[in-house]
């Protein structure tokens, strides 16, 4: 059986949160890069 002490549960929760934060950060960086690319393309079309 796993350790269910409050300290252990807190540690697992913070590790899971950290993992999802990292994934969200990568996702947001990708979206930002795509938006920048679209903005450049739109600006070039106007010229």
C-alpha positions as CSV (number, residue, x, y, z in Angstrom):
1,X,0.0,0.0,0.0
2,X,1.2,3.5,-0.7
3,X,2.0,6.2,1.8
4,X,-1.0,8.3,2.5
5,X,0.4,10.7,5.0
6,X,-0.6,14.4,4.5
7,X,3.0,15.3,3.5
8,X,3.1,12.5,0.9
9,X,-0.2,13.6,-0.6
10,X,0.9,17.2,-0.7
11,X,4.1,16.3,-2.5
12,X,2.3,14.2,-5.1
13,X,-0.2,17.0,-5.7
14,X,2.6,19.6,-6.2
15,X,4.5,17.3,-8.6
16,X,1.3,16.8,-10.6
17,X,0.7,20.5,-10.7
18,X,4.2,21.2,-11.7
19,X,3.9,18.7,-14.6
20,X,0.7,20.3,-15.9
21,X,2.2,23.8,-15.6
22,X,5.1,22.8,-17.7
23,X,2.8,21.3,-20.4
24,X,0.6,24.4,-20.4
25,X,3.7,26.6,-20.8
26,X,4.8,24.7,-23.8
27,X,1.3,24.8,-25.3
28,X,1.1,28.6,-24.8
29,X,4.5,29.2,-26.3
30,X,3.5,27.2,-29.4
31,X,0.2,29.2,-29.7
32,X,2.1,32.4,-29.4
33,X,4.6,31.4,-32.1
34,X,1.7,30.4,-34.4
35,X,0.0,33.8,-33.9
36,X,3.2,35.6,-34.6
37,X,3.6,33.7,-37.8
38,X,0.0,34.5,-38.9
39,X,0.5,38.2,-38.0
40,X,3.7,38.4,-40.2
41,X,1.9,36.7,-43.1
42,X,-1.0,39.1,-42.8
43,X,1.4,42.1,-42.7
44,X,3.2,40.8,-45.8
45,X,-0.1,40.5,-47.7
46,X,-0.9,44.2,-47.0
47,X,2.3,45.4,-48.5
